[in-house]
Amino acid sequence: MTAPSADYEKWVFDLDGTLIDVDPTYVQDVFRRVGDRIGYEFTDRQAEAVWHGLGGYRNDQLDAWGIDTDDFWTAFHDEEDPEARADATFLYDDAARVGDLDDPTVLVTHCQQYLTEPVLETLDIGDWFDAVVCCTEDTGWKPDPEPVHMALSAAGANGGAGVLVGDGPQDVGAAWNAGLDAAHVERHGHDRRGLCVVGDHRLERVDQLV
């Protein structure tokens, strides 16, 4: 493990898989309904792989299974229910330290705004963040650094050393593209993920760094 740095003046966090996660039955139910819409029967293992980004970039996985990515994501976002998603979501115990940070702290997530807001409200963690950016086609998607720059700018945190903490290779890429250190939190193990994601910090828990 890499020793934590005491020098960070700003913090960027991913949401799903980094600070929070959901009950597996919710994931299975969503993928069953998505599969019904696009004519594809997902196994529980496939649903888990796409949800958690196991095996690499999600669109690459979908392409490998012969699934049109635009059709999939349209159905996926339509089938997710904000209230059900929030009710099925839990906060990782080790992520609680994020709420104690005094430095500018922002959230940059691929989770859409209509889902992110109820989750933050239900878990009562919205006030942890000085800015929240939910990625869209307009903002760009990680590893594009633009949503990271947007969040930090909104928080007035354009200068100083910073770190982005996330659970996927796209988070590491976004950190480096934005000129930040990258901290990868491995929640599933390298064998299960199918690859080793290497950042400036390799963590098993958020509170190893925060």
DOGUFI-370979 format. One record per residue (C-alpha): y, z, x negated; residue in one letter. Coordinates in steps of 0.001 Angstrom, whole numbers, plus 500000, padded with zeros to 6 digits. Layout:
BEGIN
+--------+--------+--------+------+
!      y !      z !      x ! rest !
+--------+--------+--------+------+
!      Y !      Z !      X !    A !
...
+--------+--------+--------+------+
# end
This chain:
BEGIN
+--------+--------+--------+------+
!      y !      z !      x ! rest !
+--------+--------+--------+------+
! 500000 ! 500000 ! 500000 !    M !
! 503557 ! 499317 ! 498873 !    T !
! 505781 ! 502364 ! 498559 !    A !
! 508594 ! 502463 ! 501121 !    P !
! 512148 ! 501739 ! 500066 !    S !
! 514981 ! 504191 ! 500672 !    A !
! 517585 ! 501469 ! 500179 !    D !
! 517458 ! 499579 ! 503495 !    Y !
! 520716 ! 499476 ! 505392 !    E !
! 519448 ! 497540 ! 508421 !    K !
! 516135 ! 497224 ! 510223 !    W !
! 514622 ! 494404 ! 512265 !    V !
! 511480 ! 494943 ! 514339 !    F !
! 509052 ! 492740 ! 516182 !    D !
! 507841 ! 494203 ! 519478 !    L !
! 504319 ! 493240 ! 520605 !    D !
! 501618 ! 494328 ! 518186 !    G !
! 504162 ! 496124 ! 516008 !    T !
! 505706 ! 498826 ! 518180 !    L !
! 503759 ! 498361 ! 521407 !    I !
! 500564 ! 496897 ! 522770 !    D !
! 498813 ! 496431 ! 526118 !    V !
! 495572 ! 497398 ! 527778 !    D !
! 492911 ! 494723 ! 527051 !    P !
! 492092 ! 494362 ! 530760 !    T !
! 495625 ! 493123 ! 531385 !    Y !
! 495213 ! 490442 ! 528716 !    V !
! 491888 ! 489321 ! 530155 !    Q !
! 493318 ! 489104 ! 533673 !    D !
! 496320 ! 487035 ! 532548 !    V !
! 494144 ! 484588 ! 530620 !    F !
! 491748 ! 484222 ! 533528 !    R !
! 494611 ! 483175 ! 535786 !    R !
! 496150 ! 480929 ! 533141 !    V !
! 492764 ! 479300 ! 532592 !    G !
! 492426 ! 478634 ! 536323 !    D !
! 495778 ! 476837 ! 536270 !    R !
! 495137 ! 474636 ! 533234 !    I !
! 491418 ! 474066 ! 533768 !    G !
! 490120 ! 476017 ! 530792 !    Y !
! 487827 ! 479061 ! 530761 !    E !
! 488959 ! 481474 ! 528051 !    F !
! 486483 ! 483917 ! 526611 !    T !
! 487653 ! 487497 ! 526072 !    D !
! 487576 ! 486817 ! 522344 !    R !
! 489801 ! 483752 ! 522694 !    Q !
! 492234 ! 485663 ! 524905 !    A !
! 492411 ! 488448 ! 522358 !    E !
! 492912 ! 485982 ! 519499 !    A !
! 495858 ! 484240 ! 521164 !    V !
! 497452 ! 487433 ! 522470 !    W !
! 497388 ! 489162 ! 519080 !    H !
! 497822 ! 486061 ! 516950 !    G !
! 494459 ! 486558 ! 515281 !    L !
! 493481 ! 483627 ! 513106 !    G !
! 497031 ! 482422 ! 512451 !    G !
! 499640 ! 480653 ! 514552 !    Y !
! 498871 ! 480636 ! 518260 !    R !
! 499688 ! 476985 ! 518856 !    N !
! 497306 ! 475985 ! 516082 !    D !
! 494553 ! 477906 ! 517869 !    Q !
! 495338 ! 476237 ! 521183 !    L !
! 495420 ! 472788 ! 519580 !    D !
! 492024 ! 473438 ! 518000 !    A !
! 490581 ! 474151 ! 521462 !    W !
! 492090 ! 470961 ! 522894 !    G !
! 494664 ! 472799 ! 525017 !    I !
! 498112 ! 471306 ! 525598 !    D !
! 500462 ! 473972 ! 524251 !    T !
! 503332 ! 473171 ! 526635 !    D !
! 501027 ! 473446 ! 529651 !    D !
! 499583 ! 476691 ! 528331 !    F !
! 502892 ! 478448 ! 527700 !    W !
! 504350 ! 477312 ! 531020 !    T !
! 501361 ! 478756 ! 532864 !    A !
! 501301 ! 481853 ! 530675 !    F !
! 504931 ! 482767 ! 531361 !    H !
! 504509 ! 482032 ! 535069 !    D !
! 501445 ! 484273 ! 535348 !    E !
! 502871 ! 487291 ! 533553 !    E !
! 504224 ! 489868 ! 536007 !    D !
! 506976 ! 492137 ! 534600 !    P !
! 505951 ! 495256 ! 536508 !    E !
! 502247 ! 494845 ! 535722 !    A !
! 503030 ! 494119 ! 532079 !    R !
! 505206 ! 497220 ! 531760 !    A !
! 502600 ! 499422 ! 533439 !    D !
! 499891 ! 498177 ! 531059 !    A !
! 501988 ! 498689 ! 527917 !    T !
! 501808 ! 501636 ! 525528 !    F !
! 503838 ! 502671 ! 522489 !    L !
! 502036 ! 503152 ! 519204 !    Y !
! 502355 ! 506792 ! 518113 !    D !
! 503438 ! 505804 ! 514617 !    D !
! 506292 ! 503703 ! 516029 !    A !
! 508124 ! 506746 ! 517402 !    A !
! 509946 ! 507182 ! 514078 !    R !
! 511954 ! 504036 ! 514823 !    V !
! 513923 ! 506049 ! 517366 !    G !
! 515156 ! 508334 ! 514569 !    D !
! 516768 ! 505573 ! 512502 !    L !
! 520523 ! 505912 ! 511986 !    D !
! 521012 ! 502495 ! 510357 !    D !
! 521607 ! 499365 ! 512461 !    P !
! 518302 ! 498589 ! 514157 !    T !
! 517527 ! 495422 ! 516104 !    V !
! 514615 ! 493883 ! 517961 !    L !
! 513611 ! 490217 ! 517669 !    V !
! 510669 ! 489298 ! 519858 !    T !
! 508856 ! 486274 ! 521244 !    H !
! 508330 ! 488314 ! 524429 !    C !
! 510603 ! 486835 ! 527083 !    Q !
! 513590 ! 488726 ! 528442 !    Q !
! 512177 ! 489141 ! 531944 !    Y !
! 509215 ! 490980 ! 530397 !    L !
! 510969 ! 492737 ! 527522 !    T !
! 513564 ! 494521 ! 529615 !    E !
! 511078 ! 496245 ! 531981 !    P !
! 508882 ! 497245 ! 529006 !    V !
! 511787 ! 498806 ! 527126 !    L !
! 512916 ! 500594 ! 530282 !    E !
! 509448 ! 501879 ! 531204 !    T !
! 508787 ! 503179 ! 527691 !    L !
! 512366 ! 504489 ! 527456 !    D !
! 512990 ! 502894 ! 524062 !    I !
! 515807 ! 500491 ! 524839 !    G !
! 518399 ! 502773 ! 523227 !    D !
! 516564 ! 502537 ! 519895 !    W !
! 518092 ! 499108 ! 519313 !    F !
! 521638 ! 498008 ! 518676 !    D !
! 520744 ! 494458 ! 519726 !    A !
! 517756 ! 492703 ! 521287 !    V !
! 517043 ! 488985 ! 520938 !    V !
! 514235 ! 487421 ! 522954 !    C !
! 513397 ! 484109 ! 521315 !    C !
! 513740 ! 480880 ! 523286 !    T !
! 513925 ! 477185 ! 522512 !    E !
! 517685 ! 477644 ! 522190 !    D !
! 517516 ! 480525 ! 519706 !    T !
! 514508 ! 479205 ! 517798 !    G !
! 511204 ! 480960 ! 517242 !    W !
! 510161 ! 483027 ! 514248 !    K !
! 509763 ! 482066 ! 511373 !    P !
! 513121 ! 480414 ! 512163 !    D !
! 515688 ! 482928 ! 510867 !    P !
! 518290 ! 482109 ! 513522 !    E !
! 517228 ! 484768 ! 516086 !    P !
! 517184 ! 487355 ! 513286 !    V !
! 520706 ! 486360 ! 512245 !    H !
! 521803 ! 486501 ! 515893 !    M !
! 520484 ! 490041 ! 516384 !    A !
! 521974 ! 491374 ! 513156 !    L !
! 525314 ! 489727 ! 513885 !    S !
! 525381 ! 491267 ! 517364 !    A !
! 524745 ! 494672 ! 515767 !    A !
! 527492 ! 494137 ! 513201 !    G !
! 524944 ! 494321 ! 510400 !    A !
! 525534 ! 491173 ! 508398 !    N !
! 525689 ! 492840 ! 504974 !    G !
! 523409 ! 495071 ! 502971 !    G !
! 519709 ! 495101 ! 502226 !    A !
! 517355 ! 494880 ! 505186 !    G !
! 513727 ! 494611 ! 506190 !    V !
! 511875 ! 492957 ! 509069 !    L !
! 508755 ! 494765 ! 510278 !    V !
! 506188 ! 492736 ! 512210 !    G !
! 502496 ! 492110 ! 512717 !    D !
! 502230 ! 488347 ! 512192 !    G !
! 502794 ! 485692 ! 509545 !    P !
! 505713 ! 484349 ! 511571 !    Q !
! 507452 ! 487706 ! 511103 !    D !
! 507017 ! 487568 ! 507336 !    V !
! 508359 ! 484027 ! 507323 !    G !
! 511354 ! 484976 ! 509472 !    A !
! 512158 ! 487879 ! 507165 !    A !
! 512136 ! 485798 ! 504012 !    W !
! 513982 ! 482903 ! 505660 !    N !
! 516678 ! 485377 ! 506749 !    A !
! 516978 ! 486894 ! 503279 !    G !
! 515244 ! 490166 ! 504216 !    L !
! 512235 ! 491994 ! 502855 !    D !
! 509094 ! 491587 ! 504956 !    A !
! 506813 ! 494422 ! 506041 !    A !
! 503513 ! 493410 ! 507639 !    H !
! 501750 ! 495928 ! 509887 !    V !
! 498040 ! 495158 ! 510119 !    E !
! 496789 ! 496668 ! 513383 !    R !
! 493457 ! 494829 ! 513474 !    H !
! 492173 ! 494547 ! 509925 !    G !
! 492090 ! 491429 ! 507770 !    H !
! 488504 ! 490551 ! 508691 !    D !
! 489265 ! 490575 ! 512394 !    R !
! 492531 ! 488696 ! 511921 !    R !
! 490753 ! 486034 ! 509881 !    G !
! 493394 ! 485926 ! 507176 !    L !
! 495375 ! 488233 ! 504923 !    C !
! 499109 ! 488351 ! 505637 !    V !
! 501073 ! 489370 ! 502554 !    V !
! 504648 ! 490633 ! 502686 !    G !
! 506781 ! 492842 ! 500488 !    D !
! 505143 ! 495827 ! 502175 !    H !
! 501592 ! 495941 ! 503536 !    R !
! 501278 ! 498655 ! 506164 !    L !
! 498737 ! 500059 ! 508557 !    E !
! 501335 ! 502159 ! 510391 !    R !
! 505058 ! 501732 ! 511008 !    V !
! 505778 ! 505276 ! 509841 !    D !
! 504526 ! 504414 ! 506370 !    Q !
! 507852 ! 502623 ! 505906 !    L !
! 510258 ! 504124 ! 508415 !    V !
+--------+--------+--------+------+
# end
